Structure formats: structure tokens, C-alpha cells
């Protein structure tokens, strides 16, 4: 059964052998409760977050530190217009700041997204320190992007591994 260790192995293979990017994978996590969901629609050009799982979690818990991670092919190390529209909707729906991260073979690109005067502002953050847990989570997400086959059962198993591990990502903007 594919698990978080397999995803990390796929990540290391991708770094060393330039494995082909196959799909975008997304992860929604909070520093309070860790991983809430991991999803993929197996598309290499679109990302999908599990709205219903996230919304149910959010209504009950109201976390303050939200992180949305998703993978991009190596040559795309910036937010697409689809990413911007999506995170705009999430910020308005949840009403909180979101650290939106793009993970590639070349590393992590972070954006802070927040509502200011009834507008959503998105800005890239360069001076940020990511916890080891957040870097690990980013590596797992990117590793899943280059796995040969990835069923929903496999995605659910990786999410279960990470939830059970108690990984709670954190970050500090300098």
C-alpha cells in the first residue's frame, strides 16, 4: 500500500532522476491540528482542494494558522491565475489569512493571502522560515506528484499516515 514513506522516496527519485511530473497534489493543514486533507484529481494542470472536508473542519475548529500546499511542475514556480482565483475564494469563504505554498522540484514558493478592506491581497513572501514539519509535508506532496500511479485509496492512506503522525506545520515570516 502506498504511504507517506513511498511519497518521500518518490520525492528523492524526482530530485535525483528528474522523474516526470504527473499530477498536481494539494494539502490543507493548520498549525493547530496538522493535516486536514490531501487531494488530487490526477490532472497535471489543475489543483483541487476538498472543500467539504475543509469546510466541515473549519466550522467546528476555526483555526488561525492555515496552510494550503500544492505542487507545480518545475518550470512553473509562481501562482497561476487559477491559483489566485481559488485562494481568493478561500480567503473570502474562511475569513482568515492563508499561507499558500507552491512546491516544486526547486523548492517552496510562499504567498500570504489575506483580506484587507474587503479586498483580498496576495503577496509573495521571501523572508520566511518554514518548520521542518512543513518542509517534510511539502516534500510528501511533491513526491506524490511524480508517483507512477496514485489512486484515491493511496492518497487517503498518505493523508492517514500524516494525520496519525501528528505533524503540525508552522512558519514564521521575518
QUIDA-V146638 format. One record per residue. N is the residue number from 1. RES is the residue in one letter. OMEGA is omega in whole degrees, 0 to 359 (NA if undefined). Layout:
<<N/RES/OMEGA> <N/RES/OMEGA>>
This chain:
<<1/X/179> <2/X/181> <3/X/184> <4/X/178> <5/X/177> <6/X/180> <7/X/178> <8/X/176> <9/X/177> <10/X/178> <11/X/181> <12/X/176> <13/X/181> <14/X/180> <15/X/186> <16/X/187> <17/X/184> <18/X/175> <19/X/183> <20/X/175> <21/X/186> <22/X/187> <23/X/170> <24/X/179> <25/X/181> <26/X/178> <27/X/175> <28/X/182> <29/X/175> <30/X/178> <31/X/180> <32/X/188> <33/X/179> <34/X/184> <35/X/177> <36/X/178> <37/X/171> <38/X/182> <39/X/170> <40/X/174> <41/X/179> <42/X/177> <43/X/177> <44/X/183> <45/X/180> <46/X/180> <47/X/181> <48/X/173> <49/X/183> <50/X/186> <51/X/186> <52/X/178> <53/X/181> <54/X/182> <55/X/178> <56/X/177> <57/X/185> <58/X/180> <59/X/182> <60/X/193> <61/X/180> <62/X/181> <63/X/181> <64/X/185> <65/X/185> <66/X/178> <67/X/175> <68/X/182> <69/X/168> <70/X/186> <71/X/175> <72/X/170> <73/X/187> <74/X/185> <75/X/181> <76/X/183> <77/X/177> <78/X/179> <79/X/174> <80/X/177> <81/X/176> <82/X/177> <83/X/181> <84/X/179> <85/X/182> <86/X/183> <87/X/174> <88/X/179> <89/X/179> <90/X/180> <91/X/179> <92/X/182> <93/X/185> <94/X/178> <95/X/180> <96/X/174> <97/X/178> <98/X/168> <99/X/182> <100/X/185> <101/X/172> <102/X/179> <103/X/179> <104/X/175> <105/X/182> <106/X/179> <107/X/185> <108/X/172> <109/X/184> <110/X/176> <111/X/172> <112/X/184> <113/X/182> <114/X/179> <115/X/179> <116/X/180> <117/X/178> <118/X/174> <119/X/176> <120/X/177> <121/X/180> <122/X/177> <123/X/179> <124/X/178> <125/X/180> <126/X/182> <127/X/181> <128/X/175> <129/X/178> <130/X/176> <131/X/177> <132/X/179> <133/X/179> <134/X/176> <135/X/177> <136/X/179> <137/X/178> <138/X/179> <139/X/178> <140/X/180> <141/X/181> <142/X/177> <143/X/178> <144/X/181> <145/X/183> <146/X/176> <147/X/184> <148/X/178> <149/X/183> <150/X/179> <151/X/177> <152/X/177> <153/X/178> <154/X/178> <155/X/180> <156/X/180> <157/X/177> <158/X/178> <159/X/179> <160/X/177> <161/X/184> <162/X/178> <163/X/181> <164/X/181> <165/X/181> <166/X/178> <167/X/178> <168/X/184> <169/X/175> <170/X/182> <171/X/177> <172/X/176> <173/X/185> <174/X/NA>>
